[in-house]
């Protein structure tokens, strides 16, 4: 199911009326702590595309993810994200993102999945 959703987002630029910009590179490091104990970081090195369909904006990106858990050897996995932003009014917009990262053995059999939904209000 997740693979078909990713394929649909990747095919978004092919829809009539879609505007495509890109490619771009996005390097992002996410570190974590429990209390004052550092537990590790994951650094994504993604290549992506973004565009618009009507008034909505979208992006899809993917590439290697370097996982550096505290006290363990670094591992390289594959990760990706796809997102959509939709204006609700002149000042309010809604957005969502789906993300994934492969398991330690770099397979798609046991994906780590994530998602976020949000709203943004401009004053």
MOQUIGI-V774855 format. One record per pair of residues at least 6 apart in sequence whose ideal C-beta (glycine too) atoms are under 8 Angstrom apart, sorted by the first residue. I is the first residue (numbers start at 1). GAP is how many residues later the second one is. If there is no record, write none. Layout:
I	GAP
I	GAP
This chain:
2	96
2	98
2	109
2	111
3	105
5	77
5	93
6	54
6	74
6	76
6	92
6	94
9	49
9	51
9	73
9	75
10	50
10	72
12	6
12	39
12	41
12	46
12	48
13	7
13	36
13	38
15	38
17	36
17	37
18	33
18	34
18	35
19	32
19	33
19	34
20	29
20	30
20	31
21	28
21	29
21	30
22	26
22	27
22	28
22	29
23	24
23	25
23	26
24	23
24	24
24	25
24	26
24	37
25	20
25	21
25	22
25	23
26	18
26	20
26	21
26	22
26	35
27	16
27	17
27	18
27	19
28	15
28	16
28	18
29	12
29	13
29	14
29	15
30	11
30	12
30	13
30	14
31	7
31	9
31	10
32	6
32	7
32	8
32	9
33	6
37	33
38	32
39	30
39	31
40	27
40	28
40	29
40	30
40	32
41	26
41	27
42	23
42	24
42	25
42	26
42	37
42	59
43	22
43	23
43	25
44	19
44	20
44	21
44	35
45	18
45	19
45	20
45	21
46	15
46	16
46	17
46	33
46	34
46	35
47	14
47	15
47	16
48	11
48	12
48	13
48	14
48	33
49	10
49	11
49	12
50	7
50	8
50	9
50	10
51	6
51	7
51	8
52	6
55	31
55	32
56	28
56	29
56	30
56	31
57	27
57	28
58	24
58	25
58	26
58	27
59	22
59	23
59	24
60	20
60	21
60	22
60	23
61	19
61	20
61	21
62	16
62	17
62	18
62	19
63	15
63	16
63	17
64	12
64	13
64	14
64	15
65	11
65	12
65	13
65	14
65	36
66	8
66	9
66	10
67	7
67	8
67	9
67	10
67	34
68	6
75	29
76	30
77	24
77	25
77	26
77	27
77	29
78	23
78	24
78	28
79	20
79	21
79	22
79	23
80	19
80	20
81	16
81	17
81	18
81	19
82	15
82	16
82	17
83	12
83	13
83	14
83	15
84	11
84	12
84	13
85	8
85	9
85	10
86	7
86	8
86	9
87	6
88	6
88	31
91	30
91	31
91	32
92	27
92	28
92	29
92	30
93	26
93	27
93	29
94	23
94	24
94	25
94	26
95	22
95	23
95	24
95	25
96	19
96	20
96	21
96	22
97	17
97	18
97	19
98	15
98	16
98	17
99	14
99	15
99	16
100	11
100	12
100	13
100	14
101	10
101	11
102	6
102	9
102	10
103	6
103	7
103	8
103	9
